[in-house]
Amino acid sequence: MPLKTDYKNRWLASKLQVGNWFSSSQYFKIKSVTDKDNCQVIKPDEPTKELTMSRDILVHEMNSGTLFDKTEKIPRTEIVNHMINARECAFTVNFHKMLDDKYVQEVLTDAKKESF
């Protein structure tokens, strides 16, 4: 699914001049590892167009929400605060809900073969 972007101007076009600095956030997915130095990547909004990217760029300039050293268990309100304030930071959230054995048993008892 493509990322939604806010297309309103973020700077005054009339002030464009030599020496201005700009930044942006782009998201890439590894399609294949070419060799020890390069990867093939795709962008969510252009999945058919592959780009070759140096692994140095990945290591030194990018974040990943799926490659991490530890897992933290935190309350839902803290997760919501992290999501609200994440901006361009990549991270992964996994929700684990406690199962209610009685409810599961009721659902399985009431299940009909035709529904599957």
LINURZI-V743639 format. One record per residue. N is the residue number from 1. SS is DSSP state (alpha for helix, beta for strand, coil for the rest). PHI is phi in whole degrees, 0 to 359 (999 if undefined). NEAR is the number of other C-alpha atoms within 12 Angstrom. Layout:
{{N;SS;PHI;NEAR} {N;SS;PHI;NEAR}}
//
This chain:
{{1;coil;999;8} {2;coil;295;13} {3;coil;285;13} {4;coil;277;8} {5;coil;234;12} {6;coil;273;7} {7;coil;268;7} {8;coil;291;8} {9;coil;297;9} {10;coil;254;12} {11;coil;201;13} {12;coil;277;10} {13;alpha;301;10} {14;alpha;292;7} {15;alpha;262;11} {16;coil;296;11} {17;coil;204;10} {18;coil;302;7} {19;coil;100;7} {20;coil;296;11} {21;coil;254;10} {22;coil;224;11} {23;coil;218;9} {24;coil;206;10} {25;coil;247;16} {26;coil;230;21} {27;coil;243;23} {28;beta;228;30} {29;beta;239;28} {30;beta;290;24} {31;beta;268;20} {32;beta;200;19} {33;beta;262;17} {34;coil;288;17} {35;coil;201;12} {36;coil;291;12} {37;coil;250;16} {38;beta;224;20} {39;beta;228;24} {40;beta;263;25} {41;beta;233;27} {42;beta;232;22} {43;beta;259;23} {44;coil;303;19} {45;coil;272;17} {46;beta;220;17} {47;beta;293;18} {48;beta;270;13} {49;beta;259;15} {50;beta;266;20} {51;beta;238;21} {52;beta;268;24} {53;beta;232;27} {54;beta;292;21} {55;alpha;297;21} {56;alpha;300;14} {57;alpha;297;16} {58;alpha;300;22} {59;alpha;291;15} {60;alpha;262;10} {61;alpha;236;14} {62;coil;235;22} {63;coil;250;21} {64;coil;224;20} {65;coil;266;20} {66;coil;244;16} {67;coil;247;14} {68;coil;215;13} {69;coil;271;8} {70;coil;212;9} {71;coil;244;13} {72;coil;247;15} {73;coil;261;13} {74;coil;226;15} {75;coil;295;13} {76;alpha;303;16} {77;alpha;297;11} {78;alpha;290;15} {79;alpha;298;19} {80;alpha;301;14} {81;alpha;299;13} {82;alpha;297;19} {83;alpha;295;17} {84;alpha;296;12} {85;alpha;260;13} {86;coil;292;15} {87;coil;54;12} {88;coil;267;18} {89;coil;286;19} {90;coil;266;21} {91;coil;203;21} {92;coil;242;19} {93;coil;236;20} {94;coil;244;14} {95;coil;258;13} {96;coil;241;10} {97;coil;255;7} {98;coil;293;9} {99;coil;279;9} {100;coil;262;10} {101;alpha;304;10} {102;alpha;297;11} {103;alpha;297;12} {104;alpha;299;13} {105;alpha;299;12} {106;alpha;297;11} {107;alpha;297;13} {108;alpha;293;14} {109;alpha;294;11} {110;alpha;277;12} {111;coil;292;12} {112;coil;246;9} {113;alpha;304;8} {114;alpha;296;6} {115;alpha;287;8} {116;coil;263;6}}
//
